[in-house]
Amino acid sequence: MKIIAHIDLNAFFVQCEILRDPSLRGKPVAIGHDSRRGVLSTASYEARKFGVNSAMPVSTAKRKCPQLILVPGHYEIYQQYSHEFFSYLKNRYPILEMASIDECYIDMTDHIKEENINDYLFDLQMALYRVTNLKCSIGCGPNKFLAKMASDMRKPLGLTILDSSNIEQLLWPLSIDKFFGIGVKTAPKLKEVGILTIGDLARTNDPKVKKILGSSFEYYQSEAKGFGSDFVDASSWDPKSVSAERTFQEDATSYEELKDMIQSCCFDISSELKHYHKKAVTVGIKLRTPDFVTKSKRVTLIKPIQEPHELLQAALSVFDKTYKDQPIRLIGVSIDKVVEDEEKKSDENEELIKKINASLEEGGLLMKGSDLHHEDK
């Protein structure tokens, strides 16, 4: 049986802002623009106690929490902290799958003895905090689904282990809304036919439920019973495409509001491109209306790009041609084709050679193969 961990940075954007401005610590903080149609990217746990959540309109959030402190996003700083955090992990765990800018899966089977899982993960959690100043929650289980569900159970700085011995006590009582993979459109339909908890789904054989979930019924029920994929895809460190999406709690109609979300998506994508030393060759926009009609359009670029402002400029050029002033439920930016950032990789190789040469006490220098073809003049 494998040991899979899911590591999730807690209210990541807010944590980064607190590191920038420690006076925000312990206060209800949210990331977003203070405009009539603005939308929040995320919120601190102090704000969440008032019912403030990500993708919530700013006007709604301020009604729920009048003392809410709004901070505009500094996405380049988020990229930097994300890179530091996951570089630390990748240097120690080769089988790591990035899920987003602030979460990943790790196959720790060869690193932990089962009897020491809790102590090992606690030590890792504390080491990450000491090195990066970032708090994370860690979930662990025999597959990715249980690991993901476990990491969501206790935040911030939570540590939960889910397996066949405790899923009936810890997992099954959770509301069906909490089931990772079952969306906001499907969960209410399941509740209407009596599936209120994850345990209800695990035990049911109701034809009505099968009709709602269709061909996915057996898949979801299997996960509810504690089964699932234990394959951590380390090849995701070499992506062929990159995308980011935002779903609005209330339909968005303001151009500025939609532009803010496109900008947020572009920063996420830029972070991932830089992390993998890639550049975008295409940029696309995805729009979904309240009646779930989806439109997509993309453009091929004259030259590969990577910086957030370049991606935003390209994405807006596509958006302006696609958007027809209709209400939007979901907006996304996608990069369907990428190329290597050869300049960045070359710089890193040069730096590596310098470090190795500096550490050699004697006996000559390490050189690139290309350097061996040049004779001394």
Secondary structure, DSSP 8 states (H G I E B T S, - for coil): ---EEEEEETTHHHHHHHHH-GGGTTS-EEES--STT-B-SEE-HHHHTTT--TT-BHHHHHHH-TT-EEE---HHHHHHHHHHHHHHHHTT-SSEEEEETTEEEEE-TTT--GGGHHHHHHHHHHHHHHHH---EEEEEESSHHHHHHHHTTSTTT-EEE--TTTHHHHTTTSBGGGSTT--TTHHHHHHHTT--BHHHHHH---HHHHHHHGGGHHHHHHHHTT-------GGGGS-S-EEEEEEEEEEE--HHHHHHHHHHHHHHHHHHHHHTTEEEEEEEEEEE-TT--EEEEEEEEEEEE-SHHHHHHHHHHHHHHH--S--EEEEEEEE--EEE-HHHHHHHHHHHHHHHHHH--SS-----GGGGG----
